[in-house]
């Protein structure tokens, strides 16, 4: 399986091996500690897509986003924080149910059964 996100050409990205594909459950998430940051990684198998975001929910500063439920909001992939159900776009990081919140998103690349995160 080879999956890559589109990265703007003016962006400098350093790729980091995060985990093996098998470490992240299908249609679920996991967490990796990369370059001093907790990164939530999502295998959205129903869509054949991978996403990565900050693991910290900005609502209550809890490291829990990777344990959230994934789904769609008007066709856009999303994750819901497991504690207070703030829902964030997996593409942009914008919160769907509170404009005051946003999480950072990161590019993901899957090659030779390894998941890479671009920082």
ROVOGU-625342 format. One line per 8 residues: number of its first residue (from 1); for each residue x, y, z of C-alpha. Coordinates in nm, 3 decimals, padded with zeros to 5 digits. Example, Ala and Ser with C-alpha at 12.3 -4.5 7.8 and 13.67 -1.06 7.14 Angstrom:
# residues 2
1> 01.230:-00.450:00.780  01.367:-00.106:00.714 $
END
This chain:
# residues 119
1> 00.000:00.000:00.000  00.140:00.338:-00.099  -00.054:00.641:00.018  00.075:00.997:00.006  -00.083:01.329:00.089  -00.038:01.630:-00.134  00.221:01.870:00.007  00.251:02.228:-00.115 $
9> 00.579:02.276:-00.301  00.675:02.577:-00.089  00.665:02.373:00.233  00.978:02.216:00.382  00.887:01.876:00.529  01.104:01.629:00.716  00.960:01.277:00.711  00.973:01.068:01.031 $
17> 00.894:00.698:01.064  00.602:00.686:01.307  00.504:00.320:01.319  00.413:00.013:01.119  00.078:00.012:00.935  -00.030:-00.278:01.159  00.017:-00.062:01.472  -00.286:00.153:01.385 $
25> -00.625:-00.022:01.386  -00.840:00.001:01.075  -01.091:00.284:01.111  -00.921:00.394:01.431  -00.626:00.581:01.566  -00.305:00.556:01.759  -00.038:00.788:01.890  00.333:00.830:01.820 $
33> 00.589:01.051:01.992  00.782:01.228:01.716  01.034:01.507:01.756  00.900:01.597:02.102  00.533:01.596:01.996  00.245:01.356:02.049  00.097:01.294:01.703  -00.240:01.124:01.655 $
41> -00.242:00.894:01.350  -00.563:00.771:01.189  -00.616:00.481:00.949  -00.947:00.574:00.786  -00.969:00.236:00.610  -01.330:00.288:00.492  -01.201:00.577:00.281  -00.855:00.430:00.209 $
49> -00.696:00.739:00.368  -00.448:00.821:00.646  -00.439:01.138:00.857  -00.225:01.284:01.134  -00.302:01.563:01.381  -00.192:01.698:01.717  -00.292:01.453:01.987  -00.381:01.735:02.227 $
57> -00.741:01.855:02.222  -00.726:02.235:02.265  -01.060:02.239:02.447  -00.926:02.096:02.775  -00.559:02.037:02.681  -00.599:01.659:02.709  -00.379:01.419:02.507  -00.669:01.214:02.379 $
65> -00.748:01.290:02.013  -00.593:00.960:01.895  -00.857:00.773:02.096  -01.144:00.962:01.932  -01.402:00.821:01.695  -01.356:00.893:01.326  -01.635:00.955:01.078  -01.752:01.216:00.830 $
73> -01.916:01.557:00.851  -02.084:01.652:00.523  -01.836:01.427:00.342  -01.527:01.562:00.522  -01.330:01.317:00.741  -01.341:01.406:01.110  -01.240:01.291:01.456  -01.435:01.351:01.777 $
81> -01.244:01.402:02.102  -01.348:01.116:02.331  -01.403:01.343:02.634  -01.616:01.638:02.529  -01.701:01.547:02.167  -01.540:01.846:01.998  -01.514:01.734:01.634  -01.222:01.832:01.412 $
89> -01.161:01.805:01.039  -00.886:01.554:00.970  -00.790:01.760:00.663  -00.773:02.112:00.806  -00.790:02.065:01.184  -01.078:02.315:01.216  -01.335:02.234:01.485  -01.680:02.175:01.335 $
97> -01.879:02.253:01.649  -01.677:02.544:01.793  -01.488:02.791:01.572  -01.263:02.886:01.864  -01.069:02.559:01.839  -00.837:02.405:01.582  -00.575:02.130:01.584  -00.265:02.111:01.369 $
105> -00.261:01.855:01.087  00.042:01.681:00.936  00.107:01.509:00.603  00.113:01.129:00.606  00.292:00.891:00.373  00.261:00.512:00.379  00.533:00.309:00.210  00.640:-00.054:00.247 $
113> 00.406:-00.103:00.546  00.552:00.194:00.738  00.371:00.514:00.829  00.569:00.837:00.791  00.466:01.174:00.931  00.590:01.500:00.784  00.688:01.775:01.026 $
END
